[in-house]
Amino acid sequence: MFKLLLCAVLWAYAGVSIAAPVTFSFAGFLIAVDAPLAGDFAVGHSFSGTITIDSNTPDSSPGNPNFGRYSSPNLALTVGGHSFADPVGPGGVFGVLNGFSDTLNILGDATGPTVAGLTPAGYSLFFADTSGTVFADDSFPIWLDLNDFDSGATFRLSFRDLSTGDIFGITGVINSFATTSVPEPGSVWLVFAALVPLLAARRRSRA
């Protein structure tokens, strides 16, 4: 009987690990640097970062069955010895397009140190697959494989000259990508709380 109850509890919470924050880790190298930034960044410089977003985030564009728009991705990025992030609070877009060509576009504002007198303005990660076979629909993808995108993936970090409004940036190719699903602490505690009385009951029955 105990084994049946244990199996029931574990089955009920089997989805806990995916109903949680998902972190996408990426890395690559720069292929283009606009002239005003050339003193701090160079072609070939490596970059790495993470994008974290809650997999329960609702689609803010539910009326479009081919485009899923999910807000508030969280960025952490290192490039050329500088670290950047997105502003604290809601913002940014995690966009899933399911069509003849599938694309994933992750973008938002960026914060961090000024570089060559320019202020961080925004970032984007763009993935493209001309075969249109990556996404079955516009649902939030809890797992992504870089190899599935036949046109690869690119990265862009832009900076603004506050005195003129001009935008400059650095562009890179993403050649490494990994997905990690992290169980929510609250959900883990729910599983633990459900198991404790079962274990206690089993000990009493053996006493």
C-alpha positions as a Markdown table, in Angstrom:
| # | Residue | x | y | z |
|---|---|---|---|---|
| 1 | Met | 0.0 | 0.0 | 0.0 |
| 2 | Phe | 2.8 | 2.4 | 0.9 |
| 3 | Lys | 4.5 | 1.9 | -2.5 |
| 4 | Leu | 1.2 | 2.7 | -4.2 |
| 5 | Leu | 0.8 | 5.9 | -2.3 |
| 6 | Leu | 4.4 | 6.9 | -2.9 |
| 7 | Cys | 4.1 | 6.3 | -6.6 |
| 8 | Ala | 0.9 | 8.4 | -6.7 |
| 9 | Val | 2.6 | 11.3 | -5.0 |
| 10 | Leu | 5.6 | 11.2 | -7.3 |
| 11 | Trp | 3.4 | 10.9 | -10.3 |
| 12 | Ala | 1.3 | 13.9 | -9.2 |
| 13 | Tyr | 4.4 | 16.0 | -9.0 |
| 14 | Ala | 6.2 | 14.6 | -12.0 |
| 15 | Gly | 5.7 | 17.9 | -13.8 |
| 16 | Val | 7.3 | 20.0 | -11.1 |
| 17 | Ser | 10.7 | 20.2 | -12.8 |
| 18 | Ile | 9.4 | 21.8 | -16.0 |
| 19 | Ala | 6.9 | 24.2 | -14.4 |
| 20 | Ala | 9.7 | 26.4 | -13.3 |
| 21 | Pro | 12.3 | 28.9 | -14.4 |
| 22 | Val | 14.2 | 27.8 | -17.5 |
| 23 | Thr | 17.8 | 29.0 | -18.1 |
| 24 | Phe | 19.3 | 29.1 | -21.5 |
| 25 | Ser | 23.1 | 29.4 | -21.5 |
| 26 | Phe | 24.8 | 30.7 | -24.6 |
| 27 | Ala | 28.3 | 31.5 | -25.8 |
| 28 | Gly | 30.1 | 32.5 | -29.0 |
| 29 | Phe | 32.5 | 35.0 | -30.6 |
| 30 | Leu | 32.2 | 38.5 | -32.1 |
| 31 | Ile | 32.2 | 38.8 | -35.9 |
| 32 | Ala | 31.5 | 42.6 | -36.2 |
| 33 | Val | 32.3 | 45.7 | -34.1 |
| 34 | Asp | 31.2 | 49.2 | -35.0 |
| 35 | Ala | 34.1 | 51.7 | -35.1 |
| 36 | Pro | 33.4 | 53.7 | -31.9 |
| 37 | Leu | 33.5 | 50.5 | -29.9 |
| 38 | Ala | 36.7 | 49.0 | -31.5 |
| 39 | Gly | 38.9 | 50.2 | -28.6 |
| 40 | Asp | 37.1 | 47.9 | -26.2 |
| 41 | Phe | 35.8 | 45.1 | -28.4 |
| 42 | Ala | 37.4 | 43.2 | -31.3 |
| 43 | Val | 36.3 | 40.6 | -33.8 |
| 44 | Gly | 37.0 | 37.2 | -32.3 |
| 45 | His | 36.3 | 38.3 | -28.7 |
| 46 | Ser | 34.3 | 35.6 | -26.8 |
| 47 | Phe | 31.0 | 36.3 | -25.1 |
| 48 | Ser | 28.8 | 34.2 | -22.8 |
| 49 | Gly | 25.6 | 34.7 | -20.9 |
| 50 | Thr | 22.3 | 33.3 | -19.7 |
| 51 | Ile | 18.7 | 34.1 | -20.4 |
| 52 | Thr | 16.3 | 33.0 | -17.6 |
| 53 | Ile | 12.5 | 33.1 | -17.9 |
| 54 | Asp | 9.6 | 31.4 | -16.0 |
| 55 | Ser | 8.1 | 28.7 | -18.2 |
| 56 | Asn | 4.7 | 29.6 | -16.8 |
| 57 | Thr | 4.9 | 33.0 | -18.3 |
| 58 | Pro | 1.6 | 33.5 | -20.3 |
| 59 | Asp | 1.5 | 34.3 | -24.0 |
| 60 | Ser | 0.7 | 38.0 | -24.3 |
| 61 | Ser | -0.3 | 37.5 | -27.9 |
| 62 | Pro | -2.9 | 34.7 | -27.5 |
| 63 | Gly | -4.9 | 35.8 | -30.6 |
| 64 | Asn | -2.1 | 34.9 | -32.9 |
| 65 | Pro | -1.7 | 31.1 | -33.1 |
| 66 | Asn | 1.6 | 31.3 | -34.9 |
| 67 | Phe | 3.4 | 33.8 | -32.7 |
| 68 | Gly | 4.0 | 33.4 | -29.0 |
| 69 | Arg | 5.1 | 36.5 | -27.1 |
| 70 | Tyr | 6.5 | 35.9 | -23.6 |
| 71 | Ser | 7.7 | 38.8 | -21.4 |
| 72 | Ser | 10.4 | 39.3 | -18.8 |
| 73 | Pro | 13.4 | 37.3 | -19.9 |
| 74 | Asn | 16.3 | 38.0 | -17.5 |
| 75 | Leu | 19.8 | 38.5 | -19.1 |
| 76 | Ala | 23.3 | 38.1 | -17.7 |
| 77 | Leu | 26.1 | 38.7 | -20.2 |
| 78 | Thr | 29.9 | 39.0 | -20.2 |
| 79 | Val | 31.8 | 40.2 | -23.2 |
| 80 | Gly | 35.2 | 41.9 | -23.6 |
| 81 | Gly | 35.7 | 41.9 | -19.9 |
| 82 | His | 32.5 | 43.8 | -19.3 |
| 83 | Ser | 29.3 | 42.5 | -17.6 |
| 84 | Phe | 25.8 | 43.5 | -18.7 |
| 85 | Ala | 22.2 | 42.7 | -17.6 |
| 86 | Asp | 18.7 | 43.8 | -18.3 |
| 87 | Pro | 16.9 | 46.2 | -16.1 |
| 88 | Val | 15.2 | 44.9 | -12.9 |
| 89 | Gly | 11.5 | 44.3 | -13.4 |
| 90 | Pro | 9.2 | 43.4 | -16.3 |
| 91 | Gly | 10.6 | 44.0 | -19.8 |
| 92 | Gly | 12.0 | 42.3 | -22.8 |
| 93 | Val | 10.4 | 39.8 | -25.2 |
| 94 | Phe | 10.9 | 36.1 | -25.8 |
| 95 | Gly | 9.2 | 35.6 | -29.2 |
| 96 | Val | 8.4 | 32.3 | -30.8 |
| 97 | Leu | 7.4 | 32.3 | -34.4 |
| 98 | Asn | 6.0 | 29.1 | -35.9 |
| 99 | Gly | 5.6 | 29.3 | -39.6 |
| 100 | Phe | 7.2 | 28.3 | -42.9 |
| 101 | Ser | 10.4 | 29.4 | -41.2 |
| 102 | Asp | 10.7 | 29.1 | -37.5 |
| 103 | Thr | 12.4 | 31.8 | -35.5 |
| 104 | Leu | 13.2 | 32.6 | -31.9 |
| 105 | Asn | 13.9 | 36.3 | -31.1 |
| 106 | Ile | 14.9 | 37.2 | -27.5 |
| 107 | Leu | 15.4 | 40.9 | -26.9 |
| 108 | Gly | 15.3 | 43.6 | -24.3 |
| 109 | Asp | 17.0 | 46.6 | -22.8 |
| 110 | Ala | 20.5 | 46.3 | -21.4 |
| 111 | Thr | 22.3 | 47.9 | -18.4 |
| 112 | Gly | 26.0 | 48.0 | -17.6 |
| 113 | Pro | 29.1 | 50.1 | -17.8 |
| 114 | Thr | 29.5 | 52.8 | -20.5 |
| 115 | Val | 31.9 | 51.8 | -23.2 |
| 116 | Ala | 33.8 | 54.4 | -25.1 |
| 117 | Gly | 31.4 | 57.0 | -23.7 |
| 118 | Leu | 28.4 | 55.0 | -25.0 |
| 119 | Thr | 25.6 | 53.7 | -22.9 |
| 120 | Pro | 24.2 | 50.2 | -23.1 |
| 121 | Ala | 20.9 | 50.3 | -24.9 |
| 122 | Gly | 19.7 | 46.8 | -25.8 |
| 123 | Tyr | 20.4 | 43.2 | -26.7 |
| 124 | Ser | 19.0 | 40.5 | -29.0 |
| 125 | Leu | 19.5 | 36.8 | -29.7 |
| 126 | Phe | 18.1 | 35.6 | -33.0 |
| 127 | Phe | 17.7 | 31.9 | -34.0 |
| 128 | Ala | 16.4 | 30.9 | -37.4 |
| 129 | Asp | 15.3 | 27.6 | -39.1 |
| 130 | Thr | 14.3 | 27.8 | -42.7 |
| 131 | Ser | 12.8 | 24.2 | -42.6 |
| 132 | Gly | 10.1 | 25.3 | -40.1 |
| 133 | Thr | 10.5 | 22.1 | -38.1 |
| 134 | Val | 11.8 | 23.4 | -34.7 |
| 135 | Phe | 8.4 | 24.5 | -33.3 |
| 136 | Ala | 5.2 | 22.5 | -33.5 |
| 137 | Asp | 3.2 | 25.6 | -32.3 |
| 138 | Asp | 3.8 | 28.9 | -30.6 |
| 139 | Ser | 4.1 | 27.4 | -27.1 |
| 140 | Phe | 6.9 | 28.4 | -24.8 |
| 141 | Pro | 9.8 | 26.0 | -25.5 |
| 142 | Ile | 11.2 | 24.4 | -22.3 |
| 143 | Trp | 14.0 | 22.9 | -24.3 |
| 144 | Leu | 16.1 | 24.2 | -27.2 |
| 145 | Asp | 18.8 | 22.6 | -29.3 |
| 146 | Leu | 21.1 | 24.9 | -31.3 |
| 147 | Asn | 21.6 | 22.2 | -33.9 |
| 148 | Asp | 17.9 | 22.3 | -34.8 |
| 149 | Phe | 18.2 | 25.8 | -36.3 |
| 150 | Asp | 19.7 | 25.3 | -39.7 |
| 151 | Ser | 20.5 | 29.0 | -40.1 |
| 152 | Gly | 22.2 | 29.2 | -36.8 |
| 153 | Ala | 22.0 | 32.0 | -34.2 |
| 154 | Thr | 23.3 | 35.5 | -33.8 |
| 155 | Phe | 23.8 | 37.9 | -30.9 |
| 156 | Arg | 23.7 | 41.7 | -30.9 |
| 157 | Leu | 24.5 | 44.2 | -28.1 |
| 158 | Ser | 23.8 | 47.9 | -28.9 |
| 159 | Phe | 25.0 | 51.1 | -27.3 |
| 160 | Arg | 23.6 | 54.6 | -27.6 |
| 161 | Asp | 25.4 | 58.0 | -27.8 |
| 162 | Leu | 23.2 | 60.0 | -25.5 |
| 163 | Ser | 24.4 | 63.3 | -27.0 |
| 164 | Thr | 23.4 | 62.4 | -30.6 |
| 165 | Gly | 21.0 | 59.5 | -30.2 |
| 166 | Asp | 23.2 | 57.4 | -32.6 |
| 167 | Ile | 23.2 | 53.6 | -32.0 |
| 168 | Phe | 26.3 | 51.4 | -32.4 |
| 169 | Gly | 26.9 | 47.8 | -31.6 |
| 170 | Ile | 28.7 | 44.5 | -31.6 |
| 171 | Thr | 27.5 | 41.4 | -33.3 |
| 172 | Gly | 28.4 | 37.8 | -32.7 |
| 173 | Val | 27.7 | 34.2 | -33.7 |
| 174 | Ile | 26.3 | 31.8 | -31.0 |
| 175 | Asn | 28.1 | 28.5 | -31.2 |
| 176 | Ser | 27.2 | 27.0 | -27.9 |
| 177 | Phe | 23.8 | 26.7 | -26.3 |
| 178 | Ala | 22.3 | 24.7 | -23.4 |
| 179 | Thr | 19.0 | 24.5 | -21.5 |
| 180 | Thr | 18.5 | 24.0 | -17.8 |
| 181 | Ser | 15.2 | 23.6 | -16.1 |
| 182 | Val | 15.3 | 24.5 | -12.4 |
| 183 | Pro | 12.6 | 23.2 | -10.0 |
| 184 | Glu | 10.9 | 26.0 | -8.1 |
| 185 | Pro | 11.8 | 25.8 | -4.4 |
| 186 | Gly | 8.2 | 26.0 | -3.4 |
| 187 | Ser | 7.3 | 23.1 | -5.5 |
| 188 | Val | 10.1 | 21.0 | -4.2 |
| 189 | Trp | 8.9 | 21.7 | -0.6 |
| 190 | Leu | 5.4 | 20.6 | -1.7 |
| 191 | Val | 6.8 | 17.2 | -2.8 |
| 192 | Phe | 8.8 | 16.9 | 0.5 |
| 193 | Ala | 5.7 | 17.9 | 2.6 |
| 194 | Ala | 3.7 | 15.2 | 0.8 |
| 195 | Leu | 6.3 | 12.5 | 1.5 |
| 196 | Val | 6.8 | 13.2 | 5.2 |
| 197 | Pro | 3.5 | 12.0 | 6.5 |
| 198 | Leu | 3.8 | 8.9 | 4.3 |
| 199 | Leu | 7.2 | 8.0 | 5.7 |
| 200 | Ala | 5.9 | 8.7 | 9.3 |
| 201 | Ala | 2.9 | 6.5 | 8.8 |
| 202 | Arg | 5.2 | 3.7 | 7.5 |
| 203 | Arg | 7.4 | 4.0 | 10.6 |
| 204 | Arg | 4.4 | 3.8 | 12.9 |
| 205 | Ser | 3.1 | 0.7 | 11.1 |
| 206 | Arg | 6.5 | -1.0 | 11.6 |
| 207 | Ala | 6.7 | -0.1 | 15.3 |
